[in-house]
Amino acid sequence: MESESELVPFPLLPTPIETNYRACTIPYRFPTDNPKKPTRTEIAWLDLFLNSIPSFKKRAESDPTVPDAHVRAEKFAQRYSEILQDIKKDPETHGGPPDCILLCRLREQVLRELGFRDIFKKVKDEENAKAISLFGDVVRLNDVIEDESKRVESLIRGIFAGNIFDLGSAQLAEVFSKDGMSFLASCQNLVPRPWVIDDLETFKVKWSKKAWKKAIIFVDNSGADIILGILPFARELLRRGTQVILAANDLPSINDVTYPELIEIMSKLKDEKGQLMGVDTSKLLIANSGNDLPVIDLTAVSQELAYLASDADLVILEGMGRGIETNLYAQFKCDSLKIGMVKHPEVAQFLGGRLYDCVFKYNEVSS
């Protein structure tokens, strides 16, 4: 944590938090399982993280900010692989039993100990520049849709299309290294509805009848995800009079956008009047979530975010890490939306859906 202040629970979680909230969506083990033996689910996830090591090692090797990056990247691969193998032998080692939060944390720890602060920096900068150049076109395409229900569906499809830019997924990291990805083609090529969790029709009805006062959006990846997916949607909320808080990571983790990066992106997208393609942004705030992983445990957020969120009436968790692998079943004191694309076969299997299926889970709280 760079902002040294203590982390606090997200204020919109129902209390008592101990009995009402569990961050991880997938049950990795049950009380009846042998504590000294990894479960089948744990093994599948340990393998998933083992399989991602080569793509992380490759990024680390080419980090220009780290002296002898090659040697250190090799050390990272070795050390992290040993940790995962240890956990396979005894699930209680290294702070286990393992879940996706612990496995992400251990990976970041090893990288940071070896001096790697942000191995995806170069690709994030490139993807941000590309997406910034397309932002105006994407916004104009949505603005010409007169039917409100069709426009919000188009914006949501844009969030899914943007969410494909995820280098934490080994398969997608491979696709990106080959040929990048076209945002508009991705919008057209989403898996057909109904999606594995599909509350879009209910949400569209609410959208036409309800205006939220304040929305908190936990954002995910850099590039097309934040710039072409989330920001056009946030702009639409602003247009409707909603105050929008974008909550971004404190520290770099895979290709997730960080708080300082998001501030920089916004300064490039706003015009000299401080507007976002003609929409006033005085009700848009960027907050440091206090998080440093691609997943999030909402019992530990920054005090700044907790203060800003206390009177929000809509919480949006976007992306597979924050909205599916963690928090899919999280309940809030207000309306909530979990939106993301399924990019790991293990998650698809758990949900009973397809790889690259979409999750759009809307929960309304009766006031």
Residue, then its C-alpha position, 0 to 999 in steps of 0.5 A: m500500500e502506498s497510501e499508508s492509511e488503514l484499510v476499512p470495510f466497504p460501508l455498503l456491505p450488510t452487517p455483521i460482515e463476518t456472517n454476511y460477506r465472503a469475498c471469493t465466489i467459488p468454494y475451494r473447499f468444504p469443512t469436511d475436506n482434509p486440511k492437509k490435502p488439496t481439493r480438486t478445485e484447489i488443484a485446478w486453480l493452482d494449475l491455472f496460476l502455474n500455467s500463467i507463469p510463462s506469460f508473466k515471466k516474459r513480461a518481466e524479462s522485458d521490463p526496462t526499469v529493472p536491472d538484470a530483468h532476465v535473471r530476476a524474471e527467471k527467479f520469479a518463475q522459479r520462486y512462484s512455481e515452488i510456492l504453488q508446488d508447496i501448496k499442492k503438497d500442503p494446502e496450509t502453507h504460505g497462508g493457505p488454504p489457497d483461493c484466488i485472492l491468496l494466489c494473486r497476492l503471492r504472485e504480486q509479492v514475489l514480483r515486488e520482492l524482486g523489484f518488478r513494480d509494473i511489468f505490464k506498463k509498456v502494454k498498458d501505455e500502448e493500449n491506452a493511447k490506442a483506445i484514447s484515439l478511438f474514444g470519440d468514435v465509440v461515444r458518437l456511435n452510441d449517441v446516435i442511438e435514439d432509443e434509450s433501451k437500445r443505447v444502454e444495451s449498446l453501452i453494456r455490450g461495449i463494456f463486455a467488448g472492452n473487458i476482453f483486454d485482459l492479460g491475466s488470462a493466459q489464452l488472451a495474453e497469447v491472442f494479444s501478443k499475436d494481433g491485438m484486438s478490434f474493439l468494434a469487432s469484439c462488440q459484434n462477436l459477443v457470445p449470443r444471449p441469453w448469457v450465463i447470468d443475464d439480467l439485462e432486460t430487468f436492468k433496461v426496465k429499471w434504467s428507463k424508470k430509475a435514476w440513481k443519485k450516486a454510482i460507485i464503479f470498481v474498474d478493471n483493465s487499462g486500454a479498451d476496457i476502461i476507455l471504450g467500455i466503462l467511460p462511455f457508460a459512466r458518461e451516460l450516467l453523468r448525462r442522467g444526473t448521477q454522480v459517478i465515482l470510479a474506484a481504481n487500484d492503488l498499485p499496479s497489478i497485471n494490466d489493471v488501470t491504477y488510480p494515477e493512470l486513470i487521472e492521466i487518462m481523464s485529463k487527456l479525454k476532457d476538453e478545455k471546458g472539462q467536458l467529456m464529449g460535451v458532457d459536464t464532468s463536475k460530478l465525476l470523481i476518481a478514487n483510490s480503492g486501496n486495492d493492489l490485486p486484480v481481485i478485491d476483498l471488500t472488507a479492506v478498502s481505502q478510507e477515502l473510498a469508504y467515505l465517498a461510497s457511504d451514500a451511494d445507491l448503485v455499486i458496479l463491480e466490473g471485470m472477472g476478478r472483481g465481479i465474478e471470481t470475487n463478489l459475484y454473490a456479494q449482497f449490498k445495502c443498495d442496488s448492485l451490478k456485477i458485469g464481466m466476461v468469463k475468461h478462465p475455463e475453471v470459472a466457466q465450468f463453475l457457472g455452467g457457461r461457455l468460455y467468453d460467456c458474459v455475466f450481467k447480474y443486477n440486484e435491486v434493493s427495495s427502498 
